Amino acid sequence: MAALLGAIGLVTHFIGSWIPAFWGDEAASIMSAERPLTTIWGELGRVDAVHGAYYVFLHVWIAAFGASELSVRLPSVIAVGVAITGTVVLAHQLFARHASARSIAALAGIVMILLPRVDYMAAEGRSYALGTALATWLTVFFVALLQRRVTRLLPWLLFAVLFAVAIYVFLYLALLAVVYGVTVLVARPGRAFISRWLASIAGGVVLAAPLIVYALGERGQITIIAHRGYLTFTRLFVIQWFGNPALAITCWVLTVVGVVALIRSRARSTTLLVSWLVLPTGILILGNEFIAPMYTIRYLSFCTPAVAILIAVGVYALASRGAAAGWVRAAAVLALIGLALPTDIFQRTEFAKDDGSDLRQVAQVIGTHAKAGDAVVFDETSRASRRPRLALRLYPQYFSGRSDVTLRTVYTQRPGIWDSVWPIAEVAPSLQASLQASVTVWDLELTTPGNTVTPANIVALERLGYTISRQLPVHRTVVYELTRETP
């Protein structure tokens, strides 16, 4: 059953995973992965060390399979299938002593398949799906050790290595140590077991120490989060796992029902599941408020299996006995599917990423309308992860033969992630010679609702004698064609 649900989940989330255009975070993954390995290390020494293992993996993957949306996202799709399988195994493992084990496990797998958070991370070229799969199976391993009170050295050495691997894939998986720690304390498995567990966790942290040290040195990298108002009620309780208010309300009610049912039955799984849901979230919220910005929606993706299992318990608890029990559960599942489907479908539309990323579509406009020898300039005023210039790096085939006249240093020759460019407003006079041969210049501008200010690129180009010939709105980007008469 676990493998079957995992396979169904894999196929379900594979469908349409290639449709949304890449967005800024995926650009960071791809541009980092496409560097020569010798320069990846230089980048990781300054930024994104927490994603280093994923970038190295993606470097090998892209070399073999290319950098299309389908290819780059396929590892995440596979990882989601693995995570769904693991969630079913874990649920059955946690409730093995109960007659409801098989039903709850099946429900947990179904909930994992339909949750919008799972659907989202399946279609994203980042490490969150891989991290969720690792978190799920590491927890399966931990529960097996705890249930059997294993104190032999070899299994705990393996656990330490897997814990370290999980941290390298995504740093915040280290928070699982807190979840496991609370579970161990409540279970009281004996001194020998606790000693092995502590040593194993310490060993994993030591093995992951290089990453942790680098990450602490780069913590300023995400301070921009503080200025985006990330930690809001809606993000935390709606978008975090559920995507829309109706599904969120329903799932939170079922989660509460599930927790109450577990407490009443004195189930041993209560501590693990509730801790997994609450503690990483609480730690990030407290850290975000009192230490430094450290919360975004995707960082808690690895808690999704706990959410799915608690919802599954809630669905089962709605009617655990009687002839109508099966019908009640089936109706509940159908209701969840109906509530999740609009969000899941939206997440497979062209502009689903990052509030409307249109990088592929912008590149296609250039490929269709710009001629060889035309110059291209880009809006450089937005934050780096939203700049239209990323279209050039993600879809270079559409820019072949066009001139990137403001490029200063290509990203592969820098320790940072992005290109270094000359602001056109500052260097327009020196570009006169570069543009002399170009009768046409294409300007890619990110639009801001309500902003009526003429873009700086347009102002600078008009001073050089260019005029706007046409505007081609895409989605959140406008492509301007500027021409001038030849002398």
C-alpha positions as CSV (number, residue, x, y, z in Angstrom):
1,M,0.0,0.0,0.0
2,A,2.8,2.5,0.9
3,A,4.6,1.9,-2.4
4,L,1.3,2.2,-4.4
5,L,0.3,5.5,-2.8
6,G,3.8,6.8,-3.3
7,A,3.6,5.9,-7.0
8,I,0.2,7.5,-7.3
9,G,1.6,10.6,-5.6
10,L,4.6,10.7,-7.9
11,V,2.5,10.5,-11.0
12,T,0.0,13.0,-9.7
13,H,2.6,15.6,-8.9
14,F,4.6,14.9,-12.0
15,I,1.7,16.0,-14.2
16,G,2.1,19.6,-15.2
17,S,5.2,20.1,-13.1
18,W,6.9,21.6,-16.1
19,I,4.2,24.2,-16.8
20,P,5.0,27.1,-14.4
21,A,7.9,29.3,-15.4
22,F,11.1,29.1,-13.3
23,W,11.4,31.8,-10.7
24,G,14.2,33.5,-8.7
25,D,15.0,30.7,-6.2
26,E,15.1,28.2,-8.9
27,A,17.3,30.5,-10.9
28,A,19.7,30.4,-7.9
29,S,19.7,26.6,-8.0
30,I,20.2,26.4,-11.8
31,M,22.8,29.1,-12.1
32,S,24.8,27.7,-9.1
33,A,24.5,24.2,-10.5
34,E,25.7,25.2,-14.0
35,R,28.9,26.7,-12.7
36,P,32.1,24.7,-13.0
37,L,32.5,22.7,-9.7
38,T,35.7,24.7,-9.0
39,T,33.7,27.9,-8.8
40,I,30.7,26.5,-6.9
41,W,33.0,26.2,-3.8
42,G,33.8,29.9,-4.1
43,E,30.1,30.8,-4.2
44,L,29.2,28.6,-1.2
45,G,32.0,30.3,0.8
46,R,30.0,33.5,0.5
47,V,26.4,32.7,0.0
48,D,24.0,29.7,0.0
49,A,26.2,27.3,1.9
50,V,23.0,25.8,3.3
51,H,22.0,24.7,-0.3
52,G,25.5,23.5,-1.2
53,A,24.8,19.7,-1.2
54,Y,21.7,20.3,-3.4
55,Y,23.7,22.5,-5.9
56,V,26.4,19.9,-6.3
57,F,23.8,17.2,-6.8
58,L,22.0,19.4,-9.4
59,H,25.3,20.1,-11.1
60,V,25.6,16.4,-11.9
61,W,21.9,16.0,-12.7
62,I,21.8,18.9,-15.2
63,A,25.0,17.7,-16.9
64,A,23.1,14.4,-17.5
65,F,19.6,15.6,-18.2
66,G,19.6,19.3,-19.0
67,A,18.1,22.3,-17.3
68,S,14.5,22.4,-18.5
69,E,11.6,22.8,-16.1
70,L,10.8,19.1,-16.4
71,S,14.3,18.0,-15.8
72,V,15.2,20.3,-12.9
73,R,12.0,19.6,-11.0
74,L,11.9,15.8,-11.6
75,P,14.1,15.0,-8.6
76,S,11.6,16.9,-6.4
77,V,8.8,15.0,-7.9
78,I,10.6,11.7,-7.2
79,A,11.4,12.9,-3.6
80,V,7.7,13.7,-3.0
81,G,6.8,10.2,-4.0
82,V,9.4,8.9,-1.6
83,A,8.1,11.1,1.2
84,I,4.5,10.0,0.6
85,T,5.6,6.4,0.8
86,G,7.5,7.1,4.0
87,T,4.5,8.9,5.5
88,V,2.3,5.8,5.0
89,V,5.0,3.6,6.5
90,L,5.4,5.9,9.4
91,A,1.7,6.1,10.1
92,H,1.4,2.4,10.1
93,Q,4.4,2.1,12.3
94,L,3.0,4.6,14.8
95,F,-0.4,2.9,15.1
96,A,0.8,-0.7,14.5
97,R,-0.9,-1.9,17.8
98,H,-4.2,-0.5,16.8
99,A,-6.8,-2.0,14.5
100,S,-7.0,1.4,12.8
101,A,-3.3,1.3,11.6
102,R,-4.0,0.4,8.0
103,S,-6.8,2.9,7.6
104,I,-4.9,5.8,9.2
105,A,-1.8,5.0,7.1
106,A,-3.9,5.0,3.9
107,L,-5.6,8.2,4.9
108,A,-2.2,9.8,5.7
109,G,-0.9,8.9,2.2
110,I,-4.0,10.3,0.5
111,V,-3.7,13.6,2.6
112,M,-0.1,13.9,1.6
113,I,-0.9,13.5,-2.0
114,L,-3.6,16.3,-2.0
115,L,-1.9,18.9,0.3
116,P,-1.0,22.0,-1.7
117,R,2.4,22.3,0.2
118,V,3.4,18.9,-1.2
119,D,2.1,19.8,-4.6
120,Y,4.2,23.0,-4.5
121,M,7.5,21.5,-3.5
122,A,7.1,18.7,-6.0
123,A,7.2,21.3,-8.8
124,E,10.2,23.3,-7.5
125,G,13.9,23.0,-8.2
126,R,14.9,23.4,-4.6
127,S,15.9,21.1,-1.8
128,Y,12.7,21.1,0.2
129,A,11.1,18.0,-1.3
130,L,14.4,16.1,-0.8
131,G,14.6,17.4,2.7
132,T,11.0,16.3,3.4
133,A,11.7,12.8,2.1
134,L,14.8,12.5,4.3
135,A,13.0,13.8,7.3
136,T,10.2,11.3,6.8
137,W,12.5,8.3,6.5
138,L,14.9,9.5,9.2
139,T,11.8,9.6,11.5
140,V,10.8,6.1,10.4
141,F,14.3,4.9,11.4
142,F,14.1,6.8,14.7
143,V,10.7,5.3,15.6
144,A,12.0,1.8,14.8
145,L,15.0,2.3,17.1
146,L,12.7,3.7,19.9
147,Q,10.0,1.1,19.7
148,R,12.6,-1.7,19.9
149,R,14.8,0.1,22.4
150,V,17.9,-0.5,20.3
151,T,21.2,0.2,22.0
152,R,23.6,-1.6,19.6
153,L,26.3,0.7,18.3
154,L,26.0,0.2,14.5
155,P,22.4,1.4,14.0
156,W,23.1,4.5,15.9
157,L,26.2,5.2,13.9
158,L,24.1,4.9,10.8
159,F,21.5,7.2,12.3
160,A,24.2,9.8,13.0
161,V,25.4,9.7,9.4
162,L,21.8,10.0,8.0
163,F,21.1,12.9,10.4
164,A,24.2,14.7,9.1
165,V,23.2,14.0,5.5
166,A,19.8,15.5,6.2
167,I,21.3,18.6,7.7
168,Y,23.6,19.0,4.6
169,V,20.5,18.8,2.4
170,F,18.6,21.3,4.4
171,L,20.0,22.9,7.5
172,Y,16.7,23.3,9.4
173,L,16.3,19.5,9.5
174,A,18.6,19.8,12.5
175,L,15.4,20.9,14.4
176,L,14.3,17.2,14.2
177,A,16.7,16.6,17.0
178,V,14.5,18.7,19.3
179,V,11.4,16.7,18.1
180,Y,13.2,13.4,18.8
181,G,14.5,14.7,22.1
182,V,11.1,15.5,23.5
183,T,9.8,12.1,22.2
184,V,12.6,10.3,24.0
185,L,12.1,12.1,27.2
186,V,8.4,11.3,27.3
187,A,9.0,7.6,26.3
188,R,11.6,7.1,29.0
189,P,13.4,4.3,27.1
190,G,16.2,3.9,29.7
191,R,19.6,5.3,30.2
192,A,21.4,3.1,27.6
193,F,19.0,4.2,24.9
194,I,19.2,7.9,25.8
195,S,23.0,7.7,25.9
196,R,23.1,6.2,22.4
197,W,20.6,8.8,21.1
198,L,22.5,11.7,22.6
199,A,25.8,10.4,21.2
200,S,24.2,9.9,17.8
201,I,22.7,13.4,17.6
202,A,26.0,14.9,18.7
203,G,27.9,12.9,16.1
204,G,25.5,14.0,13.4
205,V,26.0,17.7,14.4
206,V,29.8,17.2,14.4
207,L,29.7,15.7,10.9
208,A,27.6,18.6,9.8
209,A,29.7,21.2,11.6
210,P,31.3,22.7,8.5
211,L,27.9,23.5,7.0
212,I,26.7,24.9,10.3
213,V,29.7,27.2,10.7
214,Y,29.3,28.5,7.1
215,A,25.6,29.0,7.6
216,L,26.1,31.1,10.7
217,G,28.6,33.2,8.8
218,E,26.0,33.8,6.0
219,R,23.0,34.4,8.2
220,G,22.8,38.0,7.0
221,Q,21.8,36.6,3.6
222,I,18.2,36.2,4.6
223,T,17.8,39.5,6.6
224,I,15.7,40.8,3.6
225,I,13.0,38.6,4.9
226,A,12.5,41.0,7.8
227,H,11.4,43.7,5.3
228,R,8.9,41.6,3.5
229,G,6.5,40.9,6.4
230,Y,6.8,37.2,5.9
231,L,5.6,36.1,9.3
232,T,1.8,36.8,9.1
233,F,-1.2,34.9,10.4
234,T,-2.3,34.0,6.8
235,R,1.1,32.7,5.8
236,L,1.5,30.7,9.0
237,F,-2.0,29.1,9.2
238,V,-3.2,29.1,5.7
239,I,-0.5,29.2,3.0
240,Q,2.0,27.3,5.0
241,W,0.5,23.9,4.2
242,F,-3.0,24.5,2.8
243,G,-3.0,27.2,0.2
244,N,-6.5,28.5,0.7
245,P,-8.7,29.5,3.7
246,A,-11.4,26.9,3.2
247,L,-9.0,24.0,3.1
248,A,-7.0,25.5,6.0
249,I,-10.0,25.8,8.3
250,T,-11.1,22.2,7.5
251,C,-7.7,20.8,8.0
252,W,-7.0,22.6,11.3
253,V,-10.4,21.4,12.6
254,L,-9.4,17.8,11.6
255,T,-6.0,18.3,13.2
256,V,-7.5,19.4,16.5
257,V,-9.9,16.4,16.3
258,G,-7.0,14.1,15.6
259,V,-4.9,15.5,18.5
260,V,-7.8,15.2,20.9
261,A,-8.4,11.6,19.8
262,L,-4.8,10.7,20.3
263,I,-4.7,12.3,23.8
264,R,-7.9,10.5,24.8
265,S,-6.5,7.1,23.6
266,R,-3.2,7.9,25.3
267,A,-1.5,6.9,22.0
268,R,2.3,6.9,22.2
269,S,2.5,8.6,18.8
270,T,1.0,11.8,20.2
271,T,4.2,13.3,21.5
272,L,6.1,12.7,18.2
273,L,3.4,14.1,15.9
274,V,2.5,17.1,17.9
275,S,6.2,18.0,18.6
276,W,6.9,17.6,14.9
277,L,4.1,20.0,14.0
278,V,4.6,22.5,16.8
279,L,8.3,22.7,17.9
280,P,10.1,23.5,14.6
281,T,7.4,26.1,13.9
282,G,7.6,27.6,17.3
283,I,11.4,27.7,17.3
284,L,11.5,29.5,14.0
285,I,8.8,32.0,15.1
286,L,10.7,32.8,18.3
287,G,14.0,33.0,16.4
288,N,12.4,35.2,13.8
289,E,11.1,37.6,16.5
290,F,14.0,37.8,18.9
291,I,17.2,36.7,17.1
292,A,17.2,37.2,13.3
293,P,14.9,36.6,10.3
294,M,14.7,32.8,9.8
295,Y,11.1,32.0,8.7
296,T,9.7,31.5,5.3
297,I,6.8,29.3,4.3
298,R,8.9,26.6,2.6
299,Y,11.4,26.2,5.5
300,L,8.8,24.1,7.4
301,S,7.9,21.8,4.5
302,F,9.6,19.0,6.3
303,C,6.8,19.0,8.9
304,T,4.2,18.2,6.3
305,P,4.2,14.4,7.1
306,A,3.2,15.2,10.7
307,V,0.4,17.4,9.4
308,A,-0.9,14.7,7.1
309,I,-0.9,12.0,9.8
310,L,-2.7,14.2,12.3
311,I,-5.3,15.1,9.7
312,A,-5.7,11.4,8.8
313,V,-6.3,10.6,12.5
314,G,-8.9,13.4,12.6
315,V,-10.7,12.0,9.6
316,Y,-10.6,8.5,11.1
317,A,-11.9,9.8,14.4
318,L,-14.9,11.4,12.8
319,A,-16.5,8.0,12.7
320,S,-14.4,5.1,13.9
321,R,-17.3,2.6,14.4
322,G,-20.5,1.6,12.8
323,A,-21.7,0.8,9.3
324,A,-21.5,4.4,8.2
325,A,-17.9,4.9,9.3
326,G,-16.4,4.1,5.9
327,W,-18.9,6.4,4.1
328,V,-18.1,9.3,6.5
329,R,-14.4,9.0,5.9
330,A,-14.9,8.7,2.2
331,A,-17.0,11.9,2.3
332,A,-14.4,13.7,4.3
333,V,-11.6,12.7,1.9
334,L,-13.7,13.8,-1.1
335,A,-14.3,17.1,0.6
336,L,-10.6,17.6,1.2
337,I,-9.9,16.8,-2.4
338,G,-12.5,19.3,-3.5
339,L,-11.1,22.0,-1.3
340,A,-7.5,21.3,-2.3
341,L,-8.0,20.9,-6.0
342,P,-8.3,24.6,-6.9
343,T,-5.0,25.4,-5.3
344,D,-3.3,22.3,-6.7
345,I,-4.5,23.2,-10.2
346,F,-3.5,26.8,-9.9
347,Q,0.0,25.7,-8.9
348,R,0.3,24.0,-12.3
349,T,-0.4,27.2,-14.3
350,E,2.1,29.2,-16.3
351,F,2.5,32.1,-13.8
352,A,2.1,30.2,-10.6
353,K,5.5,30.8,-9.1
354,D,6.5,33.8,-7.0
355,D,3.2,35.8,-7.5
356,G,3.5,35.6,-11.3
357,S,7.0,34.8,-12.5
358,D,7.0,35.1,-16.3
359,L,10.6,34.6,-17.1
360,R,10.1,31.9,-19.7
361,Q,7.4,33.9,-21.4
362,V,9.6,37.0,-21.5
363,A,12.4,35.0,-23.0
364,Q,10.1,33.7,-25.7
365,V,9.0,37.2,-26.6
366,I,12.7,38.1,-27.2
367,G,13.2,34.9,-29.1
368,T,10.2,35.7,-31.3
369,H,10.6,39.4,-31.9
370,A,14.3,40.4,-31.4
371,K,16.7,39.9,-34.3
372,A,20.4,38.9,-34.2
373,G,22.5,41.9,-33.3
374,D,19.7,43.6,-31.4
375,A,20.7,44.9,-27.9
376,V,18.9,43.8,-24.7
377,V,18.8,45.7,-21.4
378,F,17.2,44.6,-18.2
379,D,15.4,46.3,-15.2
380,E,18.0,46.0,-12.4
381,T,16.0,47.9,-9.8
382,S,14.0,45.1,-8.2
383,R,15.5,42.5,-5.8
384,A,17.8,40.2,-7.5
385,S,15.6,37.1,-7.4
386,R,12.9,39.0,-9.5
387,R,15.0,40.7,-12.1
388,P,14.1,40.0,-15.7
389,R,17.8,39.4,-16.4
390,L,17.3,35.9,-14.9
391,A,15.4,35.0,-18.2
392,L,18.7,35.3,-20.0
393,R,20.4,32.7,-17.7
394,L,17.4,30.3,-17.5
395,Y,16.4,30.4,-21.2
396,P,19.6,31.4,-23.0
397,Q,18.5,29.9,-26.3
398,Y,16.0,32.7,-26.8
399,F,18.8,35.4,-26.4
400,S,21.3,33.8,-28.8
401,G,22.8,36.4,-31.0
402,R,21.5,39.4,-29.0
403,S,23.8,41.7,-27.2
404,D,23.8,42.1,-23.4
405,V,25.2,45.6,-23.4
406,T,25.2,46.3,-19.6
407,L,26.9,43.1,-18.4
408,R,30.0,43.8,-16.3
409,T,31.0,40.4,-15.0
410,V,29.2,37.1,-15.8
411,Y,28.1,35.3,-12.6
412,T,30.4,32.3,-13.3
413,Q,33.4,34.5,-12.8
414,R,32.2,35.9,-9.5
415,P,31.8,34.4,-6.0
416,G,28.2,35.6,-5.8
417,I,25.2,34.1,-7.4
418,W,24.2,36.8,-9.9
419,D,25.7,38.7,-12.8
420,S,27.4,42.0,-12.0
421,V,26.0,44.7,-14.3
422,W,26.5,48.4,-15.1
423,P,23.4,50.5,-14.3
424,I,22.4,51.9,-17.6
425,A,21.5,55.3,-16.1
426,E,25.1,55.7,-14.9
427,V,27.0,54.3,-17.9
428,A,24.7,55.3,-20.8
429,P,27.2,57.6,-22.4
430,S,29.9,54.9,-22.5
431,L,27.4,52.6,-24.1
432,Q,27.1,54.8,-27.2
433,A,29.7,52.8,-29.0
434,S,28.2,49.5,-28.0
435,L,24.8,50.6,-29.2
436,Q,26.0,52.2,-32.4
437,A,25.5,49.1,-34.4
438,S,22.1,48.4,-32.8
439,V,19.2,50.0,-34.4
440,T,16.9,48.2,-31.9
441,V,17.1,47.9,-28.2
442,W,14.8,45.7,-26.1
443,D,14.2,46.7,-22.5
444,L,12.7,44.2,-20.0
445,E,11.0,46.0,-17.2
446,L,9.3,44.5,-14.1
447,T,6.0,46.3,-13.5
448,T,4.8,47.6,-10.1
449,P,1.1,48.2,-9.7
450,G,0.4,51.9,-9.4
451,N,3.9,53.0,-10.5
452,T,3.8,55.7,-13.2
453,V,7.5,56.6,-13.1
454,T,9.3,56.1,-16.4
455,P,11.8,53.3,-16.0
456,A,15.4,54.5,-15.7
457,N,16.5,52.4,-18.7
458,I,13.9,54.1,-20.9
459,V,15.0,57.6,-19.8
460,A,18.7,56.8,-20.5
461,L,17.9,55.3,-23.9
462,E,15.7,58.2,-24.9
463,R,18.6,60.5,-24.2
464,L,20.6,58.4,-26.7
465,G,18.0,59.1,-29.3
466,Y,15.8,56.0,-28.9
467,T,12.1,56.1,-28.9
468,I,9.6,53.4,-27.8
469,S,8.2,51.6,-30.9
470,R,5.9,49.2,-29.0
471,Q,5.2,47.7,-25.7
472,L,4.6,44.0,-25.2
473,P,3.0,43.2,-21.8
474,V,3.7,39.7,-20.7
475,H,2.4,39.2,-17.2
476,R,4.3,41.1,-14.6
477,T,7.0,42.2,-17.1
478,V,6.7,44.6,-20.0
479,V,9.0,44.2,-23.0
480,Y,9.8,47.6,-24.7
481,E,11.1,47.8,-28.2
482,L,13.1,51.0,-28.7
483,T,14.4,52.1,-32.1
484,R,16.2,55.0,-33.6
485,E,16.8,56.2,-37.0
486,T,20.2,55.4,-38.5
487,P,22.3,58.5,-39.3
